[in-house]
Structure formats: structure tokens, C-alpha cells
Amino acid sequence: MTLNRRPQPSSDDRELRLWKVGRALVVTFAAAVLVAGGVFYSLLYLLDFQEIDSTAKLDAKTLFDLVKLSFGVVAGAGALVALVVAYRRQRVDEAGAHREATRLHTERFSVAVDKLGSDSPAVRLGGVHALAGLADDAPDDNLRQTCIDVLCAYLQLPFTPDPGDDPAHQEEHHRYLALRKVRHTILRLIGDHYRRPRGTHRSWQGCDLDLNGVPIDGDMDFGGAVFSGGRVSFGGAAFSGGRVSFGGAAFSGGEVSFGGAAFSGGEVSFGGAAFSGGRVSFGGAAFSGGEVSFGGAAFSGGRVSFGGAAFSGGEVSFGRAAFSGGRVSFDDAAFSGGEVSFSGAAFSGGEVSFGIATFSGSTVFFGHAAFSGGRVSFSSATFSGGRVSFDIAAFSGGEVSFAAAAFSGGEVSFGRATFSGSTVSFGLATFSGSTVPFDDATFSGGTVSFAAATFSGGRVSFSSATFSGSQVSFADVRGGPAPVGLLAAVGTPVPSEITLASHWVPLAP
């Protein structure tokens, strides 16, 4: 993700917007005279100027009053002129102070950057803290952003890998550990500054953060950080070790990207994070090892995308996550290995989509999940291997779609699930190889449709299922005989709320 920033006006720009002294004084004096004349005329009008005798003589008292009024007007205009001069002097002094602060900042910046380029890890560490301090004390946002950019660029620089703890390379190994400490210090400082409330001293919230391709091989704490503006990118970052925490972080605005990131080891936690606005992308991310947790996270607004992500190993958990608003997309994601859990998740609003996703080897749990609102879509998804479980899931509201999904291998289980209020569609789905049990499921409300689905292979069963109130349709289905246990579960005569395919309806005795 490219981080483009709009240029902000500098102190010189602010200074150029001041009028020249002569022009400012003329305009101010003229305005003062016009205002005084307007007030004078208004008073005369209110005192019935029209009734004044035009033949009246100008006595000494009236003349004295007019002189006082004239001096008052001149004094007022003079006061305004003095005010303008003082204001301009103040602005010029502020601009000068800003230039001086910028000059000192530039000098300190040069020294800090020189330290960061030192051969000594200890000196580099001093440069890191110096740059962080400069960012805190920067006289404007542009200079603060420059310091942050340099720290991020350091993290993106190539480095010599660890030669190992071989005695023959002990010196290189110790140097690697020392430079690794420098990188981890930068990550720690970034986390500390993003936890501070926006607008307070030492807060970097709202700044851009470019960590594209950065290797994160140790502990990093973004717990409680707030991403409410700017652009933050971990695109292509490699999470390969240690414990990285975004626990309790708030994603409420701006743009945050983990696109193309690789989660191959260690533990990464988004537990309890709140996704309420902005855009957060895990598009194309690779989950191949370690543990990644979104347990208890709240998705209530904005857009969160896992589109094209690859789940091929490790453990990824959305257990007890709450999807109540916004849009969360797993479109075109590939679940080919490892374990992904949505156990106990609550889908009560917004939209969650697994459209065109492929389930070919992972173990994916939706057990005990509650579908009570919003829309959840598995449209055109392919279930060709592994195991996907909706056991004991509750479909009590909203809409859940498996329309045109292909069940060609593996197992997709709805055992003991309850369908009591949702609109659930398997329309145009193809059951050609998977084992899909609805055993002991309860259909007590809502609508469940298998209309125009194809049953040509595999094993679909409704053994011991209970049909007591749902509108369930198998109209126009194609393929072989009825699923195992369906006719027994439906009973005879077929209830009016159940629609069976014509070639499944048992003949009357």
C-alpha cells in the first residue's frame, strides 16, 4: 500500500498570507472611519435628525462636543492601528520562533540519523530513541511524519540473517542479536505511541505507518492501540516468531493493511479488538503456521477483508467474535489446511461473505455459532475436502446462503443445528461427493430451501431430524433418491410446510 500524504502549509506559507503593513493600516483606518461615520449617522437618525432646526446657531458647547467626538474617532482608529501592528508583530514572532524550532529540529534530526547509520548497535539504539523523541517534539505534523518514516525505513532495510550459535560464528551471532534488539526497540516504541490518546503529547495516532515487508520475529505489543486515521500498512510483513498483540486495539477509521502478510509462526492476537470503521485488509495474507486469534473481536462497522487469504496451516480463531455490522469478506479465500474456528461466534448484523471460498483441507468450526441477523453468504463456495462443522449452530434470524455451493468432498456437518427463524438457502447447490449430515437438526421456524439443488453423490442425511414449523422446500431438485432419513423424519402424510421433489414423494398405499 502506497502511503501518499497531502502537503500541509509551512510557516513560510502562513507568513505570506499576511498583508503588507501599509496596506493593512490603510484598510484598518478606513474601516474605523466608516464604522464611526455609520454610528454617528445612526445616532442622529434615532434622535430625529429631520426635526433639527436648520437655522439653529452652533454654540460653544456643541462645538466642544463635536471636537471630543472627532478626537474619539481618531483615538479609536489609532487603537485599531496599534492592534493591527501588535497582531502582525505577534504573527511574525511566532513565524520566527517556528523557523528557529524547525532549524534546531533539523540539526538534531541530522545527528540522530547519523547515529542510526553507525556501525555500533549501541549508537544505533541511541539514534532510535533520539528520532522517537524528535517525533514527539516536532513543531509540525510534517516533521513528525518524517521521523516516523525514517524509523519505518530502517525496519525495511535488508539485514544479515542469524548465522546460528556455532562457536565459529559467535561474533556474527552476537552482532545479529544486537541489531535485532534495535529493530525490536523501534517496534516497541511504535506500539507505545499508538496507545496514547490522539492529540496528546507523544501520540502518533493519525500518522502514516509504513511497515511493508518488515520481518516481525519477536514480541510486539499493539494492545490497546487506536487506529483512527492515517494509513497503516503491515502489507507483506512476516510474522514468524514471538508474540504479537493487537488485543483490544480499536480500528475506527483510516486504512490498515495486512495484505499479503505471512503468518508462519509465533502467536498473533487480535483478541477483543474492535473493528468499527475505516478499512482493514488481510487480503492475500497467508496463514501457514503459528496461532492467530480474533477471539472475542467485535466487527460492528467499516470493511474488513480476508479476500484471497490462504489458510494452509496453524490455528486461526474467530471464537466468540461478534459480527454485528459493516462488511467482513472471506471471498475467494482458500482453506486448505490447519484449523480455523468460528465456534461460538455471533452473526447478528452486517454482512459476512465466504463467496467462492474453497474448503479443501482445513478443519473449520462454526459449532455453537449464532446466526440471528444480517447476511452470511457461502454462495458458490466449494467444499471438496477437510471438515466444516455447523454442529449445534443456531439459525434464528437473518439470512444464510449456500446458494450454488458445491459439496464434492470432505464433510460438512449440520448435526443438531437449530433452524428457528433464519432464511437459509441451499438453492442450486450441488451435493456430489461430500458427507453432509443434518442428523438431529431441528427445523422449527424460518425458511430452509434446497430448491433446484442436485443430489448426485456423496451422503446427505436427515436422520432423527425434527420438522415442526419451518418452511422447508426440496422443489425441483435433481439427481438420485431422497437423502438418508429425510422421508422418515418428515413423516406421513407430508406436512403442508414441507415441499418434496415429486420423485421423492412416497406413493399412497
C-alpha positions in Angstrom: 0.0 0.0 0.0 1.5 3.3 -1.0 1.3 6.0 1.7 0.6 9.3 0.0 0.3 12.4 2.2 -1.1 15.7 1.2 1.3 18.6 1.8 0.5 20.9 4.6 1.2 24.6 4.7 4.5 25.6 6.1 5.4 28.5 8.3 6.5 30.4 5.2 3.1 29.9 3.6 1.4 31.3 6.7 3.7 34.3 6.7 3.0 35.1 3.0 -0.7 35.3 3.8 -0.1 38.5 6.0 -0.8 41.8 4.2 1.9 44.4 4.0 1.9 46.9 6.8 1.0 49.9 4.7 -2.0 48.2 3.2 -3.2 46.8 6.5 -3.0 50.2 8.1 -4.9 51.9 5.3 -7.6 49.3 5.3 -7.9 49.4 9.1 -8.1 53.2 9.3 -10.7 53.4 6.5 -12.7 50.7 8.2 -12.6 52.6 11.5 -13.7 55.9 9.9 -16.6 54.1 8.1 -17.7 52.4 11.3 -17.6 55.7 13.2 -19.5 57.5 10.5 -22.1 54.8 10.5 -22.5 55.0 14.2 -22.8 58.8 14.1 -25.4 58.8 11.4 -27.4 56.1 13.1 -27.5 58.2 16.4 -28.6 61.3 14.5 -31.3 59.3 12.8 -32.5 57.8 16.1 -32.6 61.3 17.6 -34.9 62.5 14.8 -32.3 64.4 12.9 -35.0 65.6 10.5 -36.6 67.7 13.2 -33.5 69.8 14.0 -33.9 73.4 13.2 -31.7 74.2 10.2 -31.4 77.8 11.3 -30.0 76.9 14.7 -26.8 78.6 15.7 -23.7 76.5 16.5 -22.9 77.4 20.1 -19.7 76.7 22.1 -21.0 73.6 23.9 -22.0 71.9 20.7 -18.6 72.8 19.1 -16.8 71.3 22.1 -18.9 68.1 21.8 -18.0 67.8 18.1 -14.3 68.2 18.9 -14.5 65.5 21.6 -16.3 63.2 19.1 -13.6 63.9 16.5 -10.8 63.1 19.0 -12.7 59.9 20.0 -12.9 58.7 16.4 -9.2 59.4 15.8 -8.2 57.7 19.1 -10.3 54.7 18.2 -8.8 54.4 14.7 -5.3 54.8 16.3 -6.1 52.0 18.8 -7.2 49.7 15.9 -4.0 50.6 14.0 -1.9 49.7 17.1 -3.9 46.4 17.4 -3.1 45.5 13.8 0.6 46.3 14.3 0.7 44.3 17.5 -1.1 41.4 15.8 1.3 41.4 12.9 4.3 41.6 15.3 2.9 38.6 17.2 2.5 36.6 13.9 6.0 37.5 12.7 7.4 36.5 16.1 5.6 33.2 16.0 6.8 32.5 12.5 10.3 33.3 13.6 10.0 31.0 16.6 8.7 28.3 14.3 11.6 28.7 11.9 14.1 28.5 14.8 12.4 25.4 16.2 12.5 23.9 12.7 16.2 24.7 12.4 17.0 23.1 15.7 14.9 20.1 14.8 16.8 19.7 11.5 20.1 19.8 13.3 19.0 17.2 15.9 17.5 15.2 13.1 20.8 15.0 11.2 22.6 13.9 14.3 20.0 11.2 15.1 20.2 9.9 11.5 24.0 9.7 11.6 23.7 7.7 14.8 21.2 5.3 13.1 23.7 4.6 10.4 26.5 3.9 12.8 28.3 0.5 12.8 27.8 0.3 16.5 24.5 -1.3 17.6 24.6 0.7 20.8 24.9 4.0 18.9 22.1 2.9 16.6 19.9 2.3 19.6 20.6 5.8 20.8 19.6 7.1 17.3 16.3 5.3 17.5 15.4 6.9 20.8 16.6 10.3 19.6 14.4 10.0 16.5 11.4 9.0 18.6 12.0 12.0 20.9 12.2 14.3 17.8 8.9 12.9 16.6 7.3 13.7 19.9 8.7 17.3 20.0 8.3 18.1 16.3 6.9 21.6 15.7 4.5 20.4 13.0 3.0 17.1 11.7 5.2 17.0 8.5 8.3 16.9 10.6 6.8 14.3 12.9 5.9 12.1 10.0 9.4 12.4 8.6 10.9 11.0 11.8 8.4 8.1 11.8 9.2 7.4 8.1 12.9 7.1 8.8 12.2 4.6 11.7 10.0 2.6 9.4 12.5 2.7 6.6 15.2 1.3 8.9 13.0 -1.7 9.7 12.6 -2.3 5.9 16.4 -2.4 5.3 17.8 -5.8 4.5 19.9 -7.4 7.2 22.3 -10.4 7.5 20.4 -13.4 8.8 21.4 -15.2 12.0 24.4 -17.4 11.3 23.5 -19.6 14.3 25.0 -20.2 17.6 28.0 -22.0 16.1 31.2 -21.1 18.1 32.9 -20.3 14.7 30.4 -17.5 14.1 29.9 -16.4 17.6 30.8 -12.7 16.9 28.4 -12.5 13.9 25.7 -14.1 16.0 26.1 -11.6 18.8 26.1 -8.7 16.3 22.9 -10.1 14.8 21.2 -10.3 18.3 22.3 -6.7 19.0 20.9 -5.3 15.7 17.7 -7.4 16.3 17.4 -5.6 19.6 17.4 -2.3 17.7 14.6 -3.4 15.4 12.5 -4.7 18.3 13.0 -1.4 20.1 11.6 0.5 17.2 8.5 -1.8 17.1 8.0 -1.4 20.9 8.2 2.4 20.6 5.7 2.4 17.8 3.2 0.4 19.9 3.7 2.7 22.9 3.0 5.8 20.8 -0.1 4.4 19.2 -1.6 3.7 22.6 -1.5 7.4 23.6 -4.7 9.4 23.1 -4.8 11.3 19.8 -3.8 14.9 20.3 -1.8 14.4 23.4 1.9 14.7 23.7 3.9 11.7 22.3 0.8 10.4 20.4 1.4 9.2 16.9 -2.2 8.3 16.2 -3.3 9.6 12.8 0.2 9.4 11.3 1.1 7.1 8.5 3.0 3.9 9.3 4.7 2.0 6.5 5.8 -1.4 7.7 5.5 -3.1 4.4 7.7 -6.3 4.2 9.0 -5.9 7.7 10.1 -9.1 9.4 8.4 -9.4 12.8 10.3 -12.2 14.6 9.8 -11.2 18.2 7.4 -9.8 20.7 5.5 -6.7 19.7 2.7 -5.0 21.7 0.0 -3.0 19.9 -2.5 -3.9 22.6 -5.0 -1.1 23.1 -3.7 0.9 20.2 -6.1 3.1 18.3 -6.1 3.3 14.5 -8.5 6.2 13.8 -6.8 7.9 10.9 -3.9 7.9 8.5 -2.7 4.8 6.7 -1.0 1.9 8.5 0.4 -0.9 6.5 1.8 -4.3 7.5 1.5 -5.4 3.9 3.8 -8.3 3.2 5.1 -8.3 6.8 6.4 -11.7 8.0 5.1 -12.8 11.4 7.5 -15.7 12.2 8.0 -15.7 15.9 7.4 -14.3 19.3 4.1 -12.9 20.5 2.5 -10.0 18.6 -0.6 -8.5 20.3 -3.3 -6.2 18.8 -5.5 -7.2 21.7 -8.1 -4.6 22.5 -7.0 -2.4 19.6 -9.6 -0.1 18.0 -9.8 0.1 14.2 -12.2 3.0 13.9 -11.0 4.9 10.9 -8.3 5.4 8.3 -6.9 2.4 6.4 -5.0 -0.5 7.9 -3.5 -3.2 5.7 -2.1 -6.7 6.4 -2.5 -7.6 2.7 0.0 -10.3 1.7 1.3 -10.7 5.2 2.7 -14.1 6.2 1.7 -15.6 9.5 4.1 -18.6 9.7 5.0 -18.9 13.4 4.6 -17.5 16.8 1.4 -16.1 18.2 -0.6 -13.1 16.8 -3.6 -11.9 18.7 -6.4 -9.6 17.8 -8.4 -10.8 20.8 -11.1 -8.3 21.9 -10.2 -5.9 19.1 -12.9 -3.5 17.8 -13.4 -3.1 14.1 -15.9 -0.2 13.9 -14.9 1.9 10.9 -12.4 2.5 8.2 -10.9 -0.3 6.1 -8.9 -3.2 7.4 -7.4 -5.7 4.8 -5.9 -9.1 5.2 -6.4 -9.7 1.5 -4.0 -12.3 0.2 -2.5 -13.0 3.6 -1.0 -16.4 4.2 -1.8 -18.3 7.5 0.6 -21.2 7.4 1.7 -21.7 10.9 1.6 -20.5 14.5 -1.6 -19.2 16.1 -3.7 -16.2 15.0 -6.6 -15.2 17.2 -9.5 -12.9 16.7 -11.3 -14.4 19.7 -13.9 -12.0 21.1 -13.3 -9.4 18.4 -16.2 -7.1 17.6 -16.9 -6.4 13.9 -19.5 -3.6 14.1 -18.7 -1.3 11.2 -16.4 -0.5 8.3 -15.0 -3.0 5.9 -12.7 -5.9 6.9 -11.4 -8.1 4.1 -9.8 -11.6 4.1 -10.4 -11.9 0.4 -8.0 -14.3 -1.2 -6.3 -15.2 2.1 -4.8 -18.7 2.3 -5.4 -20.8 5.4 -3.0 -23.7 5.0 -1.6 -24.4 8.4 -1.6 -23.4 12.0 -4.6 -22.3 14.0 -6.8 -19.3 13.3 -9.6 -18.5 15.7 -12.7 -16.2 15.5 -14.2 -17.9 18.5 -16.9 -15.8 20.2 -16.3 -13.0 17.8 -19.3 -10.7 17.2 -20.3 -9.7 13.7 -23.0 -7.0 14.2 -22.4 -4.5 11.4 -20.2 -3.5 8.5 -18.9 -6.0 6.0 -16.5 -8.8 6.5 -15.3 -10.7 3.4 -13.6 -14.1 3.1 -14.4 -14.1 -0.6 -12.1 -16.4 -2.7 -10.2 -17.4 0.5 -8.6 -20.9 0.5 -9.0 -23.2 3.5 -6.6 -26.0 2.6 -5.0 -26.9 5.9 -4.8 -26.2 9.6 -7.7 -25.3 11.8 -10.0 -22.2 11.6 -12.6 -21.7 14.3 -15.7 -19.6 14.4 -17.0 -21.5 17.4 -19.5 -19.5 19.4 -19.3 -16.6 17.0 -22.4 -14.3 16.9 -23.6 -13.2 13.5 -26.3 -10.6 14.3 -25.9 -7.9 11.7 -24.0 -6.6 8.8 -22.7 -8.9 6.0 -20.2 -11.7 6.2 -19.3 -13.4 2.9 -17.4 -16.6 2.1 -18.4 -16.3 -1.6 -16.3 -18.5 -3.9 -14.2 -19.7 -1.0 -12.6 -23.1 -1.2 -12.7 -25.6 1.7 -10.3 -28.4 0.6 -8.4 -29.5 3.6 -8.8 -27.3 6.7 -10.9 -28.1 9.8 -13.3 -25.2 10.0 -15.7 -24.9 13.0 -18.9 -22.9 13.1 -20.1 -25.0 16.0 -22.3 -23.2 18.6 -22.3 -20.1 16.3 -25.4 -18.0 16.4 -26.9 -16.7 13.1 -29.5 -14.2 14.3 -29.4 -11.3 11.9 -27.6 -9.7 9.0 -26.5 -11.8 6.0 -23.9 -14.6 5.9 -23.1 -16.0 2.4 -21.3 -19.1 1.3 -22.6 -18.6 -2.2 -20.6 -20.6 -4.9 -18.2 -21.8 -2.2 -16.5 -25.2 -2.9 -16.4 -27.9 -0.2 -14.0 -30.5 -1.6 -12.1 -31.7 1.4 -11.4 -31.4 5.1 -14.2 -30.9 7.6 -16.5 -27.9 8.1 -18.8 -28.1 11.1 -22.0 -26.2 11.8 -22.9 -28.6 14.6 -25.2 -27.1 17.2 -25.2 -23.8 15.3 -28.4 -21.7 15.8 -30.1 -20.2 12.8 -32.7 -17.9 14.4 -32.7 -14.8 12.2 -31.2 -13.0 9.2 -30.2 -14.7 6.0 -27.7 -17.5 5.4 -26.9 -18.6 1.9 -25.2 -21.7 0.4 -26.7 -20.9 -3.0 -24.8 -22.7 -5.8 -22.3 -24.1 -3.4 -20.5 -27.3 -4.5 -20.3 -30.2 -1.9 -17.9 -32.5 -3.7 -15.7 -33.9 -0.9 -14.9 -33.9 2.8 -17.6 -33.5 5.4 -19.9 -30.5 6.1 -21.9 -31.2 9.2 -25.1 -29.5 10.5 -25.7 -32.1 13.2 -28.0 -30.9 16.0 -28.3 -27.4 14.4 -31.5 -25.5 15.0 -33.3 -23.7 12.2 -35.9 -21.5 14.0 -36.0 -18.2 12.2 -33.4 -17.6 9.6 -33.8 -17.8 5.8 -31.4 -20.5 4.8 -30.8 -21.3 1.2 -29.1 -24.3 -0.5 -30.7 -23.4 -3.8 -28.8 -24.7 -6.8 -26.3 -26.3 -4.6 -24.6 -29.5 -5.8 -24.1 -32.5 -3.5 -21.8 -34.8 -5.5 -19.3 -36.2 -3.0 -19.3 -34.7 0.4 -20.8 -36.2 3.6 -23.4 -33.6 4.7 -25.3 -34.7 7.8 -28.3 -32.8 9.2 -28.7 -35.5 11.8 -30.7 -34.5 14.9 -31.2 -31.0 13.4 -34.3 -29.1 14.4 -36.4 -27.2 11.8 -38.9 -25.3 13.9 -39.2 -21.9 12.2 -38.0 -19.7 9.3 -37.4 -20.9 5.8 -34.9 -23.5 4.5 -34.7 -24.1 0.8 -33.0 -26.8 -1.3 -34.8 -25.7 -4.4 -33.2 -26.9 -7.7 -30.3 -28.4 -5.8 -28.6 -31.5 -7.3 -28.1 -34.7 -5.2 -25.8 -36.9 -7.4 -23.4 -38.5 -4.9 -21.9 -38.4 -1.5 -24.1 -38.8 1.5 -26.7 -36.3 2.7 -28.7 -37.4 5.7 -31.5 -36.1 7.9 -31.6 -39.0 10.4 -33.6 -38.1 13.5 -34.1 -34.5 12.3 -37.3 -32.8 13.6 -39.6 -30.8 11.3 -42.1 -28.9 13.4 -42.6 -25.4 11.9 -40.0 -24.4 9.3 -41.0 -23.9 5.7 -38.6 -26.4 4.0 -38.5 -26.9 0.3 -36.9 -29.5 -1.9 -38.8 -28.4 -5.0 -37.3 -29.2 -8.4 -34.3 -31.0 -7.0 -32.4 -33.2 -9.4 -30.5 -36.4 -9.0 -31.0 -39.6 -7.1 -33.1 -40.7 -4.2 -34.1 -38.7 -1.2 -31.3 -38.1 1.4 -31.0 -40.7 4.1 -33.6 -40.5 6.8 -35.4 -37.5 5.2 -38.7 -39.2 4.5 -38.8 -40.8 7.9 -38.1 -37.5 9.6 -40.8 -35.7 7.6 -43.3 -38.4 8.3 -46.5 -39.4 6.5 -48.6 -37.6 5.4 -46.1 -34.9 4.4 -46.8 -31.7 6.4 -48.0 -28.8 4.3 -45.0 -26.7 5.2 -42.6 -29.3 3.6 -42.3 -29.4 -0.1 -40.6 -32.6 -1.5 -39.4 -33.3 -5.0 -42.1 -35.2 -7.0 -39.9 -38.3 -7.4 -39.3 -38.4 -3.7 -43.0 -38.3 -2.6 -44.0 -41.8 -1.4 -46.8 -43.4 -3.3 -50.1 -43.7 -1.5 -50.9 -47.3 -0.4 
